Amino acid sequence: MYFSGIERNDGKGTYPIADSCARLENGAVTAGDPALVLGTAAAASSPAAATGAARPRLGCRQQFETGVFHYVTRIRDRRFVLVDPERGLTFAFAFFDNAAGDARFGTLADGRKVVSGASVPWTWQIVEVFRIEKGLIGPVESVLHPVPYGMGSGWSTWQEAMSSEPH
């Protein structure tokens, strides 16, 4: 549901994400309370906190509800490699695409027109770990790596690599 919520995000979907969800991407907090992913001491000593420039960050679900991810046109070759129900963890690989062109121009859920994303097509290879808490997506940690547009994983057929269906 996390990947499906990001793909062609319009802010109108069902997003089973906990209020406590925070997201860490390539070591940077991009959603939620930094203390949830960095620890209280690390969050309090961040440069933004030290200068008083810290501002409230939207949580994961609140970001989805804005429609801000409209520029992700396809999430493909989704692989849920590890699911650990005892610890509530899921480890997944996927490829995020943006076809550029019209995909850059979107309308947020509140009606504002925005331009986001690069002006050329791009693909990110992504690895994510999700914590599932009481049936909701909790903290998310991810590593994104830019790769050539449309690159396949190497472990799928071409049709599987271009599919948004989970494997």
C-alpha positions in Angstrom: 0.0 0.0 0.0 3.0 2.4 0.6 4.2 2.0 -3.0 0.7 2.1 -4.4 0.0 5.3 -2.4 3.1 7.0 -3.9 2.5 5.9 -7.5 0.5 8.7 -9.3 -0.3 10.1 -5.8 -3.3 12.5 -5.8 -4.0 12.8 -2.1 -7.3 11.0 -2.4 -6.3 7.4 -1.7 -6.4 5.2 1.4 -3.1 5.5 3.2 -2.8 2.9 6.1 0.0 4.9 7.8 0.4 5.4 11.5 0.5 8.9 13.0 3.9 8.1 14.3 5.4 7.3 10.9 8.6 9.1 10.1 10.7 8.5 7.0 14.5 8.6 6.6 15.8 8.8 3.0 19.5 8.4 2.4 20.1 9.5 6.0 17.9 12.6 5.9 14.5 12.9 7.7 11.9 13.7 5.0 8.7 13.1 7.0 7.6 13.0 10.6 9.4 13.7 13.9 13.2 13.4 13.6 13.3 11.9 17.1 11.4 8.9 15.8 14.3 7.9 13.4 17.3 9.7 14.8 16.7 9.4 18.5 15.8 12.3 20.8 19.4 13.5 21.5 20.4 13.4 17.8 17.2 15.3 16.7 17.7 17.9 19.4 21.3 18.5 18.3 20.5 18.8 14.6 21.7 22.0 12.8 18.1 23.2 12.3 17.2 22.7 16.0 20.4 24.4 17.1 19.6 27.6 15.1 16.0 27.6 16.0 15.1 27.1 12.3 13.3 23.8 12.9 9.8 23.8 11.6 7.1 21.1 12.0 7.5 18.4 9.3 4.5 16.7 7.8 4.1 13.1 8.8 4.2 10.4 6.2 0.4 10.1 5.9 0.0 13.8 5.8 2.5 14.0 2.9 0.5 11.4 1.0 -2.7 13.3 1.6 -1.3 16.4 -0.1 -0.7 14.6 -3.4 2.9 15.8 -3.3 4.2 12.6 -4.9 2.2 13.1 -8.2 5.4 13.1 -10.2 6.2 9.4 -9.5 4.5 8.0 -12.6 5.3 4.3 -12.0 6.8 2.1 -9.2 7.8 -1.1 -10.8 9.5 -4.5 -10.2 8.4 -4.4 -6.6 10.0 -7.1 -4.6 9.1 -7.8 -1.0 12.2 -9.8 -0.2 11.7 -10.2 3.5 8.6 -10.1 5.7 9.2 -10.7 9.4 5.8 -10.8 11.2 7.4 -11.3 14.6 9.3 -8.0 14.4 6.8 -6.3 12.1 9.4 -5.6 9.4 9.2 -5.7 5.6 12.3 -5.3 3.4 11.5 -4.3 -0.3 13.2 -3.3 -3.5 11.6 -1.3 -6.3 12.2 1.1 -9.2 10.5 4.6 -9.1 10.1 6.2 -12.5 9.2 9.7 -13.6 8.5 10.1 -17.3 9.0 13.9 -17.0 6.9 15.9 -19.5 3.4 16.5 -18.2 4.1 14.4 -15.0 6.0 17.3 -13.6 2.8 19.4 -13.5 0.4 18.4 -10.8 -2.5 19.6 -8.7 -2.3 19.0 -4.9 -5.3 17.8 -3.0 -6.0 21.4 -1.9 -6.2 22.6 -5.5 -2.8 24.3 -5.7 -0.9 23.8 -9.0 2.7 22.7 -8.6 5.7 21.7 -10.7 7.9 19.0 -9.2 10.5 16.6 -10.3 13.2 16.7 -13.0 12.7 18.0 -16.5 14.2 14.8 -17.9 12.9 11.2 -17.3 14.5 9.5 -14.3 14.6 6.2 -12.4 15.5 5.6 -8.8 16.4 2.2 -7.6 15.1 2.1 -4.0 15.5 -0.2 -1.0 13.1 0.3 1.9 12.4 -1.2 5.3 9.0 -0.6 6.7 7.9 -1.3 10.3 4.3 -2.4 10.6 2.6 -1.3 13.8 -0.9 -2.6 14.6 -1.6 -3.1 10.9 -0.3 0.4 9.9 2.9 1.5 8.3 5.2 3.0 10.9 8.8 4.2 10.4 10.3 3.9 6.9 14.0 3.9 6.1 15.1 4.0 2.5 18.1 4.3 0.2 17.5 5.7 -3.2 20.1 5.4 -6.0 19.7 7.1 -9.4 20.0 4.7 -12.3 19.5 5.0 -16.1 15.9 5.7 -17.0 13.9 2.5 -17.4 16.7 0.2 -16.1 15.6 -3.3 -15.2 16.6 -5.2 -12.1 18.3 -8.1 -13.8 16.3 -10.6 -11.9 13.0 -10.2 -13.9 11.8 -10.6 -17.4 11.2 -7.3 -19.3 7.5 -7.6 -18.7 8.0 -8.1 -14.9 10.5 -5.3 -14.7 8.0 -2.9 -16.3 5.1 -4.0 -14.2 3.7 -2.2 -11.1 2.4 -5.5 -9.7 4.2 -6.7 -6.5 6.4 -9.9 -6.8 
